[in-house]
Amino acid sequence: MMEGSSLENHKIDVEKNFKKYEKIADKLKAIAHPYRLCIVKGLIDGECNVTTIQECLNLPQSTVSQHISKLKSAGIIEGTRNGLEICYRVVDNDIINIVKLLLND
């Protein structure tokens, strides 16, 4: 390897910013499933509840709830209770930009 190569220069950056990179990687893992990506895309277009998501994806409610849980744990979406239902929305602007870029929106 050449002395002073770009990769060597990034070694310090990786060590210094590892937690940041780890957090970004965790968010990317959370959307790295076709259904979760679809859920995020749908929620970017407008908030909705689990029943609506379930009907759009034609999946069992339990499956949709598992996907919602992973997205919530990653800090990508949040839910607001309205009576008996919870309406979800995307709250991570970086993920909004990434999904729009990936889907050419």
N, C-alpha and C positions, 0 to 999 in steps of 0.2 A: 504494500500500500504506500502511496506517495505521502511524504511528510507534509503535515498541515492540510490533509485532504478534508473535504467538506464533511465526510462522515465522522472523522475524528473531532472536528469542531462541534458537532452536534452531541457528542458524548456528554459534555457538561450540561447542555440544554436538556437532554433526556433526564439526567440525574436531578436537575433542578426542578423540572416541571413534570416529573413522573406521575404525581397524583392527578394533575390536570389531564394528562394523556389517558390515564386510567379511567377517569370520569367520562371523558369523551368516548372512549372505547366501550364502556358499559352502556352508554346511550345508543351507540350504533348497534350494539348487540341486541338491545331491546327492540329496535325497529327492523332487525334483520330476519324477519319472518313475513311471508306474503300477507297473512291476515292482519298482523299488527301494522304493517306498512299501509295496508288498505284502511284500517281503522284510523290511523293518524291522518291520512289524506282526507278521509271523510270528515274528521273533526276539525281540520284546518278550514274546510269549507263552511262549517257551522256546527255548533254544539248539539249533542243529542244524547238520548238515554240508551241503556243496554238493549232494551226491546227493539228499538229502531235499528241499532247496529246488528243485532241478531237477525232481524228480518232481511236487512240488506245483504248480509253475508250468507244467509241460509245455514246458520250453524246453531248447535244447541246453546242454550243460555249459559250453561256451565262452562263451555269452551270459550265463549265471548268473555265471560267474567274472568277467566284465567288470563286471557290476553290483556284485558283492561288492568288487572292487578299488576302484571309485569310492567306495563307502560306507566302506571302510577308509581310503582317502586323506583323506577328510573327517573322520576321527576318530569316526565314528558307531558303527562296529562293530569288534570285535576277534576274532581267532581263537585258539583254544588247541589245540595239536597233541595228539592222542591216538592214538599209533601211526601208522598211515598216513593217518588222517583229521584234518581240522581242524574243530572245532566253533565256530560263530560265535555271538556274542551282542551285544546293543546295550549300549554303555557310556556313551552320552551321555544324561544324565537330561533335559536340555532337549528333545532330540529325542523322547524317550519321551513327555514331557508334551504336546508339540505334536502328535504322531501320535495320541495318545489323544483330544486335544481335537478334531482334525480328523475322526476317525472315531467320535466320540461314545462312546468307551469309558470 
